[in-house]
């Protein structure tokens, strides 16, 4: 999250097409609170740019020259990078938005909607909130309420992000600390906690914490 709101948030663009990066640059020129600090078109180049430039947020395409943008997001999170990540892709949001959020991104915008949504998405993600379209948001909420992965039980039913948060709970981290660790909003962490609690059939928060501690101790 941008720490100094008196200065424009510094945006790193990660896309394998120079013309797309140029178009985003033109779009962001109209926003006084956002400025481009660098560009990258490939996986390793992006990793180096994040470390060297220390951007406030990165816009990442799913398809890069050499590897997947989702792999890039996962590696950035594994390295402990906390900056907000927004995926902007030509792929259908219905099939890729949830994958992007599970990988560690905070938002998803389709390229065809960038003119209308990108600036608002950047601002929202910088505030610590997630960004997807209203339709996808409702669909994801319904999946949280209805449950998924029937036939799979226990910790194995958790997504990668849910397992990470479950482990953090077992290590005694607070919601705020978990949010800081993964670059999420506290509200998003609480949604994950509720989902974990339901999947593991825990009656209350205390039981969830006991199960988390037990799991960490058994896998330490």
Secondary structure, 3 states (H helix, E strand, C coil): CCCCCCCCEEEEEECCCHHHHHHHHHHHCCCCCEEEEEEECCHHHHHHHHHHHCCCEEEECCECCCCEHHHHHHHHHHCCCCCEEEEEECCCHHHHHHHHHHHCCCEEEEHHHHHHHHHHHHHHHHCCCCECCHHHHHHHHHHHHHCCCCCCCHHHHCCHHHHHHHHHHHCCCCHHHHHHHHCCCHHHHHHHHHHHHHHCCCCCHHHHHHHHHHHHHHHC
